[in-house]
Amino acid sequence: AEVRLFLEQLELEKSGQRLLVKQVAEPLVLSGDALRVPELPLEARLSTGLKAKLFAGGTIDNLSTKPTFDLAVQLEPVDLSALGMDLPQIDRAEGLVTAQLRRGGPLSEPTLNGGLSLERGALRIRGFPLPIENILVKVLVSPGEIQVVQAEAQVGSTGSVSLQAHIPVHGFEITGA
Protein backbone atom coordinates (compact mmCIF):
# COMPACT_ATOMS: atom_id res chain seq x y z
CA ALA A 1 0.00 0.00 0.00
CA GLU A 2 1.04 3.56 -0.64
CA VAL A 3 -0.22 6.83 0.81
CA ARG A 4 0.48 10.18 -0.85
CA LEU A 5 -0.06 13.45 0.98
CA PHE A 6 0.00 16.78 -0.82
CA LEU A 7 0.67 19.86 1.31
CA GLU A 8 -0.90 23.14 0.26
CA GLN A 9 0.14 24.99 3.39
CA LEU A 10 0.88 24.12 7.00
CA GLU A 11 1.40 26.60 9.81
CA LEU A 12 2.62 25.70 13.30
CA GLU A 13 2.94 28.23 16.11
CA LYS A 14 3.83 27.90 19.77
CA SER A 15 5.13 30.43 22.31
CA GLY A 16 5.88 32.99 19.63
CA GLN A 17 7.81 30.51 17.45
CA ARG A 18 6.30 30.04 13.99
CA LEU A 19 6.96 27.55 11.21
CA LEU A 20 5.22 27.83 7.86
CA VAL A 21 5.38 25.17 5.15
CA LYS A 22 4.41 26.59 1.78
CA GLN A 23 2.81 24.60 -1.02
CA VAL A 24 4.84 21.57 -2.05
CA ALA A 25 4.72 20.35 -5.64
CA GLU A 26 5.54 16.72 -4.80
CA PRO A 27 3.70 14.57 -2.25
CA LEU A 28 4.97 13.06 0.97
CA VAL A 29 4.92 9.34 0.23
CA LEU A 30 4.42 6.56 2.77
CA SER A 31 5.18 3.35 0.92
CA GLY A 32 5.97 -0.03 2.42
CA ASP A 33 8.02 0.73 5.50
CA ALA A 34 9.42 4.09 4.39
CA LEU A 35 8.44 7.74 4.34
CA ARG A 36 9.80 10.00 1.60
CA VAL A 37 9.62 13.72 2.30
CA PRO A 38 10.18 15.92 -0.76
CA GLU A 39 12.02 19.20 -0.46
CA LEU A 40 9.80 21.35 1.75
CA PRO A 41 10.05 25.15 1.56
CA LEU A 42 9.94 26.39 5.16
CA GLU A 43 9.73 29.82 6.74
CA ALA A 44 10.71 30.03 10.40
CA ARG A 45 10.28 32.96 12.76
CA LEU A 46 11.58 32.90 16.33
CA SER A 47 10.00 34.80 19.20
CA THR A 48 13.05 37.12 19.12
CA GLY A 49 11.98 38.30 15.68
CA LEU A 50 14.69 36.44 13.75
CA LYS A 51 13.38 34.80 10.61
CA ALA A 52 14.80 32.49 7.97
CA LYS A 53 13.84 30.45 4.94
CA LEU A 54 14.88 26.82 4.83
CA PHE A 55 14.48 23.75 2.69
CA ALA A 56 14.14 20.30 4.26
CA GLY A 57 13.49 16.79 3.03
CA GLY A 58 14.72 13.22 2.89
CA THR A 59 13.68 9.72 3.86
CA ILE A 60 12.93 7.64 6.92
CA ASP A 61 13.28 3.89 6.34
CA ASN A 62 12.30 0.92 8.54
CA LEU A 63 9.47 2.87 10.17
CA SER A 64 7.92 -0.12 11.94
CA THR A 65 11.13 -1.63 13.33
CA LYS A 66 14.19 0.58 13.71
CA PRO A 67 13.62 3.91 11.93
CA THR A 68 16.68 5.06 10.01
CA PHE A 69 16.90 8.70 8.99
CA ASP A 70 18.41 10.47 6.02
CA LEU A 71 17.03 14.00 6.39
CA ALA A 72 18.61 17.28 5.34
CA VAL A 73 17.89 20.92 6.03
CA GLN A 74 19.48 23.84 4.23
CA LEU A 75 19.27 27.48 5.21
CA GLU A 76 18.61 29.85 2.35
CA PRO A 77 21.52 32.35 2.52
CA VAL A 78 20.68 35.03 5.09
CA ASP A 79 21.82 38.63 4.61
CA LEU A 80 22.39 39.95 8.13
CA SER A 81 21.74 43.57 7.15
CA ALA A 82 18.09 43.14 8.24
CA LEU A 83 19.15 41.81 11.65
CA GLY A 84 19.44 45.26 13.21
CA MET A 85 15.79 45.92 12.40
CA ASP A 86 14.72 42.72 14.19
CA LEU A 87 16.94 42.94 17.30
CA PRO A 88 16.98 46.16 19.32
CA GLN A 89 20.49 45.55 20.74
CA ILE A 90 22.01 45.42 17.23
CA ASP A 91 22.59 48.81 15.60
CA ARG A 92 24.13 47.36 12.44
CA ALA A 93 24.79 43.90 11.07
CA GLU A 94 26.29 42.78 7.78
CA GLY A 95 27.35 39.49 6.26
CA LEU A 96 26.01 36.39 4.61
CA VAL A 97 25.16 33.25 6.60
CA THR A 98 24.79 29.85 4.95
CA ALA A 99 24.17 26.53 6.65
CA GLN A 100 23.20 22.96 5.94
CA LEU A 101 22.75 19.93 8.19
CA ARG A 102 22.07 16.27 7.44
CA ARG A 103 20.72 13.90 10.09
CA GLY A 104 21.34 10.24 9.46
CA GLY A 105 21.24 6.92 11.23
CA PRO A 106 18.78 5.30 13.63
CA LEU A 107 17.10 7.09 16.55
CA SER A 108 19.49 5.46 19.02
CA GLU A 109 22.66 6.50 17.14
CA PRO A 110 22.01 9.74 15.22
CA THR A 111 24.73 11.13 12.98
CA LEU A 112 25.06 14.75 11.95
CA ASN A 113 26.96 16.22 9.01
CA GLY A 114 26.99 19.76 7.72
CA GLY A 115 28.35 23.21 8.22
CA LEU A 116 27.76 26.88 8.78
CA SER A 117 29.57 29.91 7.47
CA LEU A 118 29.45 33.66 7.93
CA GLU A 119 31.31 35.76 5.37
CA ARG A 120 31.89 39.51 5.11
CA GLY A 121 30.40 39.96 8.58
CA ALA A 122 30.19 43.14 10.67
CA LEU A 123 28.38 44.05 13.90
CA ARG A 124 27.71 47.22 15.80
CA ILE A 125 26.28 46.29 19.21
CA ARG A 126 24.46 48.89 21.27
CA GLY A 127 26.48 49.55 24.46
CA PHE A 128 29.73 48.09 23.04
CA PRO A 129 32.08 50.93 22.05
CA LEU A 130 33.91 49.27 19.15
CA PRO A 131 32.69 47.94 15.81
CA ILE A 132 33.36 44.30 15.00
CA GLU A 133 34.23 43.91 11.33
CA ASN A 134 35.70 41.52 8.78
CA ILE A 135 33.99 38.61 10.54
CA LEU A 136 34.64 35.22 8.98
CA VAL A 137 33.32 32.02 10.56
CA LYS A 138 33.44 28.46 9.23
CA VAL A 139 32.01 25.57 11.27
CA LEU A 140 31.92 21.91 10.20
CA VAL A 141 29.71 19.27 11.76
CA SER A 142 30.63 15.62 11.39
CA PRO A 143 29.82 12.44 13.31
CA GLY A 144 31.58 12.78 16.64
CA GLU A 145 32.69 16.40 16.30
CA ILE A 146 31.76 20.01 15.76
CA GLN A 147 34.79 21.86 14.47
CA VAL A 148 35.20 25.63 14.40
CA VAL A 149 37.64 25.62 11.49
CA GLN A 150 37.98 29.39 11.38
CA ALA A 151 36.51 32.26 13.35
CA GLU A 152 38.14 35.65 13.10
CA ALA A 153 37.22 39.30 13.29
CA GLN A 154 38.67 42.78 13.60
CA VAL A 155 37.64 44.66 16.75
CA GLY A 156 37.96 48.43 16.45
CA SER A 157 40.80 49.75 14.32
CA THR A 158 43.66 47.75 15.87
CA GLY A 159 42.30 44.69 17.67
CA SER A 160 41.62 41.24 16.33
CA VAL A 161 40.26 37.99 17.62
CA SER A 162 40.55 34.48 16.21
CA LEU A 163 39.41 31.08 17.34
CA GLN A 164 39.60 27.44 16.39
CA ALA A 165 37.86 24.72 18.36
CA HIS A 166 36.96 21.04 18.38
CA ILE A 167 33.89 19.99 20.34
CA PRO A 168 33.37 16.25 20.75
CA VAL A 169 29.77 15.12 20.38
CA HIS A 170 27.86 11.86 20.48
CA GLY A 171 24.58 12.18 18.62
CA PHE A 172 23.09 15.44 19.89
CA GLU A 173 25.08 15.53 23.15
CA ILE A 174 28.34 17.38 23.78
CA THR A 175 30.67 14.84 25.39
CA GLY A 176 33.52 17.20 26.29
CA ALA A 177 35.10 20.51 25.39
Secondary structure as the mmCIF struct_conf table of DSSP 4:
data_model
#
loop_
_struct_conf.conf_type_id
_struct_conf.id
_struct_conf.beg_label_comp_id
_struct_conf.beg_label_asym_id
_struct_conf.beg_label_seq_id
_struct_conf.end_label_comp_id
_struct_conf.end_label_asym_id
_struct_conf.end_label_seq_id
STRN STRN1 GLU A 2 LEU A 5
BEND BEND1 GLU A 8 GLU A 8
STRN STRN2 LEU A 10 LYS A 14
TURN_TY1_P TURN_TY1_P1 SER A 15 GLY A 16
STRN STRN3 GLN A 17 VAL A 21
BEND BEND2 ALA A 25 GLU A 26
HELX_LH_PP_P HELX_LH_PP_P1 PRO A 27 PRO A 27
STRN STRN4 LEU A 28 SER A 31
TURN_TY1_P TURN_TY1_P2 GLY A 32 ASP A 33
STRN STRN5 ALA A 34 ARG A 45
TURN_TY1_P TURN_TY1_P3 SER A 47 THR A 48
BEND BEND3 GLY A 49 GLY A 49
STRN STRN6 LYS A 51 ASP A 61
TURN_TY1_P TURN_TY1_P4 LEU A 63 SER A 64
BEND BEND4 THR A 65 LYS A 66
STRN STRN7 THR A 68 ASP A 79
HELX_RH_3T_P HELX_RH_3T_P1 LEU A 80 ALA A 82
HELX_RH_AL_P HELX_RH_AL_P1 LEU A 83 ASP A 86
TURN_TY1_P TURN_TY1_P5 PRO A 88 GLN A 89
STRN STRN8 ILE A 90 PRO A 106
TURN_TY1_P TURN_TY1_P6 LEU A 107 SER A 108
BEND BEND5 GLU A 109 GLU A 109
STRN STRN9 THR A 111 ILE A 125
TURN_TY1_P TURN_TY1_P7 ARG A 126 GLY A 127
BEND BEND6 PRO A 129 LEU A 130
STRN STRN10 ILE A 132 SER A 142
TURN_TY1_P TURN_TY1_P8 PRO A 143 GLY A 144
STRN STRN11 GLU A 145 VAL A 155
TURN_TY1_P TURN_TY1_P9 GLY A 156 THR A 158
STRN STRN12 GLY A 159 HIS A 170
TURN_TY1_P TURN_TY1_P10 GLY A 171 PHE A 172
STRN STRN13 GLU A 173 ILE A 174
#
